[in-house]
Amino acid sequence: MPLPPLKDPPEPGRRARALAKVVPVSAFLGSTLLAFNAAQLATVVLRPFSARAFNGFGRWGADTWWGWCIELARRLHGTHIVVTGDAVPDEETALVLANHQQMADITFLMMFARSKGRLGEMRWFVKDGLKWVPGVGWGLYLLGSVFVKRDWAADRAGIERTFARLRRDRVPVWLVLFPEGTRLTAGKLERSRAWARGQGLEPLRHVQYPRPRGFVGSMVGLREQLDAVYDVTIGYEGGVPTLRQFMLGYVERAHLHVRRFPTAELPAGEAELAEWLAERFREKDALLAGFYATGRFDAAGVSRPAAG
């Protein structure tokens, strides 16, 4: 079953100290994010003349602002990641798959990307409505992230346009996809388990069965550009933190178990790709069962330590 939410620390003094740190930091990050939005909008005029300059500024802005978020969390709270699994080369172009439990997942994936020199190259599959939100939404839109309504008929044309632009401009990316399509809750997991039983599949205990269309579409549209697919399993100790709890420093670390699959090793057919993805999530389910029993991905002999 899903890991329960992380509980806030009971000490009022700790919460007061955390708020005293976070309030000025949040004001700084919020104001600078809007400033970056304004600068991004100003550079749109460059796009018809130099896609390289436009994309380069976007990468620099993302690397800088996201880097501030990560570095402030590290310096203020000591927040960090423990990475196990396959060795991952620096500066690859990759499709990154991960299980999704809370918004804090995103920040820990950013820490991993930064360790591999790809923070500014991160692009995301995100809900369509987010693109209208000042700050984060505008920034992701101008970076060229993929906005979806979870309706393939409505999403397909927009996804294909985004992929065509990435191919044309030869933009190096870490394209992040949460194939479950939504954050994990007990109710959503039970619906996924019921669906699996109806399909004659083994119900999973710690993740939902993935929705394959985004993954299959990404492999069809970007296969020639991708060096590898990274399958990341995210585990937390003691409870799943919210973004608020991450900002307040209530979570010290997250564990990321990474498997790297060279693109050439993946199947070509769409049905085979969908089954490949389902198998990865069956593996995630087993990995998380071991992690919740031991507190480590490498304790049960499932992985070797990797730099990160």
Buried (B, 14 or more C-beta within 10 A) or exposed (E): EBBEBBEBBEEEEBBEEBEEBBEEBEEEBEEBBBEBBEBBEEBEEBEEEEBEEBBBBBBEBBBEBBBBBBEBBEEBBEBBBBBBBBEBEEEBBBBBBBBBBBEBBBBBBBBBBBBBBBBBBBBBBBBBEBBEEEBBBBBBBBBBBBBBEEEEEEBEEBBEEBBEEBEEBEBBBBBBBBBBBEBBEEEBBBEBBEEBEEEEBEBBBBBBBBBBBBBBBBBEBBBEBBBBBBBBBBBBBEBBBBEEBBBBBBBEBBBBBBBBBEBEEBEEEBEEBBEBBBEBBBBBBBBBBBBBEEEBBBEBEBBEEBEB
